[in-house]
Amino acid sequence: MTSTTDQHLTDPQAFLLELYRAAVQSAQPLYSMASCLPAPPKGRTVVLGAGKAGGSMAQALEALWPAEAPLSGLVVTRYGHIPPRPEGLARRIEVVEAAHPVPDAAGLAAAERILALTQGLTEDDLVLCLISGGGSALLTLPAEGLDLEEKQRINRALLESGAAIGEMNCVRKHLSRIKGGRLGAACAPARVVTLTISDVPGDDPSVIASGPTVPDASSCADALAILARYRIEVPESVRRALEAGGLETPKPGDARFAGHEVHMIATPRQSLEAAARVAEAAGLRTHVLSDEIEGESREVAKVHAALARAVARHGQPFARPCVILSGGETTVTIRQRPAGTPKGRGGRAGEFCMGLAQALQGQDQVWALAADTDGIDGVEDNAGARVSPDTLARAQAQGMRIAEYLDRNDAYGYFEALGDLVVTGPTHTNVNDFRAILVL
């Protein structure tokens, strides 16, 4: 059996996958939730939540909460993202599933039920809110003047526009009856403790899942500017409401948030550091560039490729062998295709890998893996993809031109043909992009 110490030499891609798994493992809620839990209250404890990690967060809370203390509530997660239930673990929190990244009727029904559970709360009650990435789509409750079909259209347009996550969520907050602090405000006068797994650059709780439990500093005017910037249409009645400030969110200083707490139980930085520890234990210098990288996936890839080539060729700015890690949330702008052109498949991790392979141009001694830490890249069944020194040569031998696949955003098709998709299944957590480059 190959040891971790020399695995990077004998099987670089298996080694990179081990780094990814270490990053994911460190973000599992059972390992970090206990220190953030308050004592049971005098009254009821109600659990509300949404996100791709919702199922595992609910199970962790059920395992950690005192057996004699009452616990009930409702959490919504993505289809297929409820983890297997440990034997003997009592079910106290209901977990339902809905669609992501485009909301559906199941998410709408869940949001309505979650908001209804805030009725009748008292100052003796405690609300534990379990919030993780993906909650924006899963917790959908359209603003007055919008129906689900319109909300779906706007959401698709945002996803395809290339807008940054903060921009998308600013719009989502103002077109919702539950996001942007509205859920937290509805819980008054109960005490609210929000436990969050961050999937956004900067770990801003008002951006994670569009901040349903925390006050929002953005404005209707900000949302209008973003809609105009990306040329996204909304119904005229909604536009007028935004212009008049009628869809404004609760702001910092609102008395309804007095005494609320927010605890970040897992972050992208923590996951990158966990991967770095594994690499360093294997004797490799490890460099974490940032956990806040944003921008177009293929453009971010060019910068990473330039750095990797400089290390491989000149030993600068890092000595080799080494591992280069980064995280954040990049974007993919869907480009117009000529009529009859097949629609591409894939997400931002795969697009990054295509851009990286193209820019590396077969550079010797460079391997890479990029994957989403929730195990799903976009809407496909892969977490991401991998790149080797022979990626372009193997593709060209099959008659595949990478520029054509990039033009139609078809990372899934490209890497599937090469056998280089990374398929893990849902990981039951989500701290967003994970990228690792190994230079030997």
N, C-alpha and C positions, 0 to 999 in steps of 0.2 A: 504494500500500500504506500502511495506517495505521501510524504509528510507535508504539512503546511509550509515548512521551511523551504523546500525545494520545488513545490508544486508550480510556482510561477515560472520555473525554468522548463519543466516537463510538460505542463499543460496550462498555458497562460489563460485560456478562456475559462477553464474550471476554477482557476484561482480568482479571476475577476468575479465569477458567479458567487464564490464564497464571500467576497467582500460585500456584494449586494445583499446576500442573506444576512450577514452580520448587521448591516444597516437596517434592514427590515426588522430583525429580531429585537434590536434596541428600541424600536418604536411600538412594541406591543404594550398595550395599556396595563396589563397585569403587573408589569415590572415597575411601573412608575406612579400608579394611581394612589396607593395606600397612604403615602405621606401627605396627600392633598385633601383627604377626606375629612370633613367636619364631624363632630359628634352628632349622634341622632338628636332630633329636636324634641320639644315638648309635644308638638302636634304631629302631623303627617309628614312623611317624606315622599315626594312625588318626583319621578324621574322623567325628563323630557329630553329628546335628542334627535340628531340627524347627522348623517355623514357616512362615508364608506367604512369607517372604523366603528360605526354605531353598534354592530352586533358584538364585536369583541369588547368594546367598552362596557356594554350592558352586562356581559358575562363576568368581566373583571369586577364590576361593582357588586354583582350578586355574590361573588365569592368572598369579597372583602367586607361587605356590610354585615354588622352583627346579626346573627340568625334570629335573635329575639326581637329585633327592631323592625317594625313594619316598613315595607318597601313596595312601591308599585309605580307603574307609569308606562310610557309608550315611546319607542325609538324607531326611526325609519332609516333603513340602509339600502344600498343598491342590490338589485336582483343578484342572487348567487353569492352574496357577501356575508351571510350568516355563518359563523364558524361552527364546527361540530361541538355539541354540548358535552362537557366533561361528565363522566358518570357520577351520579350522586349530587350534582349541582341543582339545587332547587330553582325552578323557574318563577321569578317574581316580577320581571319586567317583560312586557310584550314587545316583540321586535317584528316589524313588518317590512316588506320590500317594495321598492318603486324604481322608476327608470332614472338613469343618469347617462349622458350629460343633458339630454333633453327631457324635461319633466313629463309625467303622464298622469292619468286620472287617479292611479293608486297613490301617487305622491300628494296630489290635491286632497284626497280623502284623509290621508295621514296627517297633513298639516291642519286640516279642519278639526280633527280629533285632538291633536296636541294643543291647539289653541283653546279648545273647549275644556281641557283639563285644568286650565288656569282659573276657571270660574270657582268662586267660593273659597279661595285660599285665604288664610288668616296670618297674622304676624307670628303665630306659634308654629307655622308650617315651614318646611325646608323644600326648596326645589333644586334638585341636582340636574344640571343641563349638560349633556354629553354631546359635544360639538366637534366635528372633524370635517376635513375637506370633502366636497361633494354635496354638502348640505344645502347649497344654493338651489340645486336642481331637485333634490329630494324633498325639500321643505317648500313646496310651491303653493302660494295662496295669492292669486292675482289681485292687484289693486282694483278699486272701483273703476268700471269702464273697460276692463280687460277680461277676456275669457281665456280658458286654457289654450285654445287653438292659437290665439294671438300671442300669448306668453311663449308658447313653443316656437312660433315663428321668430319672435324677437330673440329668443335664446339661441336659436340656430344661427341667426345673423351675427350675433355677438361672437359665437364660437368660431365662425369662419372669417371674421373681420381682421384678426390679428391683434385685437385689443388686449392689453395687459389685464391680469386677473383683477387688480384693483379697480380698473375702469369698468370691467364687466360687472363686478359686484356693486359698484356705485349705482349703476342703472338698475340692477336687480333689486337693491334695497328700496329704491323709490317706486318700483312697480309692484310692491308686495304689501300684504297686510300682516306679515309675520316676521319678516327679516328687518335688518337695520335697527335693532333694538326693540322692535314692537313686541316680541315674545317676552323679553325681560320685563318690559313695562307692564304687560298684562298680568304678570305674576304678583305685582304689588297687592297687599303689603307683606307677602311672604319673603323670607330671606332666600336669595338666589346665589348658588355657587356653581360657576361654569367651569367644567373640566374640558380642556381643549387639546386636540392634537393638531399642530400647525402644518399646513401645506402651502403656506404663502411666504414669499420673500419678506423678511422683516418681522414675521410672527405677530402681525397686528391682529388682535382678536376681533376688531371691527371689520376685518376683511375676510377672515376664515369663515366659510359658509355664509358670507354676507352678514356676519355679526348679529344673529337673531336676539342675543341676550345682552348686548352692550350698546351704549349710546353711540350715535353716529355723527361725526363732524362734517360729513359731506352734505351737499345741498341739492335741491331740485335743479338749480342752475347748473351745477356740475354735471348732473345726469343729462340735462339737455345738451350741454356742450359735447359730451361724449357721443350721444346719439347723432349729433350733427357731424362730428369729426369722422365717424365711420359710416355716415349716410344710411342710418337705420331708421325706418319709418315707424311711427306709432300712431294709433287712432287719434283723430283730431281732439276728441274729448279728453284724452289722456295728456296730449300736448298742452292743452289749455290749463289742465289741472297742475301740471308741472310748472308752467309759466306763472301761475298764480300762487305757487307754493302750497297747493292743497294736498300734495302727496309727501309733505316733509316728514322726516324721521325724527324720533326723540333725540335730543341733543345732550352733550355733556353738561352736567349740572342739574339735570332733571331729577327732582326729588324721588321719583319712583325707583331710581337705581341706588339710593342710599343703602349702604351696608352690603351691596353685592360684591362678590369676589370672583376673580378669574385666575385659574391656575393652568399653566402650560405644562402638560404632562409628557409631551414628546414633541421634538422639533427637528427640522432638517439638519441643523448643525450637530445635534447629538448623534444622529444616525451617521453622518459623515465621519465624526470622530470615532465612532465604534468601528467603522470600516478601516479607518486609519490605524487603529490599534492592532487589528489583524495583520495588516500589511507590514507594520513595523515589527511585529513579532516574527515575521518571516524574513527580517533583516533588510527590508526595503525602506529607503527614505520616502516619506510620504508628504505630499503638499496639498492642503485643502485650499483651493483657490477662493471659493465663496459658496455660501448656501443661499445667496440672494440673486443669482444670475437670471436676468430676464432678456427678452429680445427674440427675434425670429430664429427658430431652431437652426436653420441651415447657416445663418450668419454667425451664431454662437459657435457652431461647429468649426467654421473657418478659423476662428481665433484659437480654439483648442488645438486644431491641427497645426497651426503655425508654431504654437508653443511646443507641441510634441516633436515636430520636425527639428526645431532648434536644439532640443535636448538630445535627440537621437544623433544629430550630425555634429554638434559642437559642444555638447555637455553643458550648455547654457540655456536658461538661467539656473537650471537644476542639474546636478550630476546624476548620471545614470549608473546603475539601474534605479528606477524610482516609480512611484505611483502618483498620479495626479487625480484628485477628486474634486467634484463640484456638484452643486445642487441649485435649486431655485425652481422657477416655472417659466419655461420658454413658451413661445406661441408658434402656430402654423397658420399662415394666411392662405386660404384656399383660392387658387388662381382660376380665372375663367379658362375653360377648355374648349377647343374647337368642337363643333358638332360631331358626334360619332366617336369621340375619344372616350375610352373606358374610364370610369370613375376610379380614382385611387383609393387605397385603403391604408390606414395606419394612423399613428399619433406622433406627438412631438419627439418622443425618444427615438423612434425609427427614423424620423426626418433628420434628427441630429446625426444619427449614424450614417445616413446617406451622404449628408453634407460633409461629414468627417472623412469618410472613405474617398469621396471625390477630391477633397483638398489634400489628403495625405499622399495620394497618387502612388500607393503601394510602398510607402516608406518601410524599410526593413526595421525589425525589432520593435514595432509598435502594435499593440493590441488594445482594444477598447470594448467597453460594454456601456450601454445607456438603457435605463429602464425606469418605469414609474413604480414607486414603492407600494402602490396599491395592487400591483400585479396585472394591471390592465392599461395598455397604451392606447388611449382614445376609446374606441368602442369595439376593438378586436379582442381576440383571446390571448394575445401575447402581452408580456410586460414590456418588452423592448426588443433590442437586437444587439448583435456583436459585430465587431470589425477586426479583421486580421490583415497582415501584410499582403495576402493573396486575394483579398476580397474582390478587387476590381478585375484581376486576371481571371478568376473563376467565373465571374459574371460575363466577361467578354467572351469566354470560351462557349458560353451558352447563347451568345448573340444578344446579350442584354447591355444596353447603354444606360449608364446611371443618370445622365442628363434627362433622358426621356422619363424615367421614373420620378425624378425630382419635379419635372414639369407638371406631372399629374398627381403629385403628393402620394405616391404609391410605394411607401416604405414596406408595407406588409408583403406586397407582391414581389418586391426585389429580394428581401431577405428570406422569404419562404422558399423561393426557388433555389437559394444557396444553402438552405438548411441552417440558417443563422438567426432565426427568431429565438428570443428568450421567452419561454413559456413556463410560468410558475403557478398559474391559477391565482385567485384572489388571496391576498396576504392578510386581510382583515385589519390593516392599518393604512395610513396614508400620510407620508411626509414629503410627497412630491418627487421631483426629478432626482435620479441618482445617476451620476456619470463617473466612470473610472477608466483611466488610460494608464496602461503599463508600458514603460519604455525600458527595454533591456539593453 
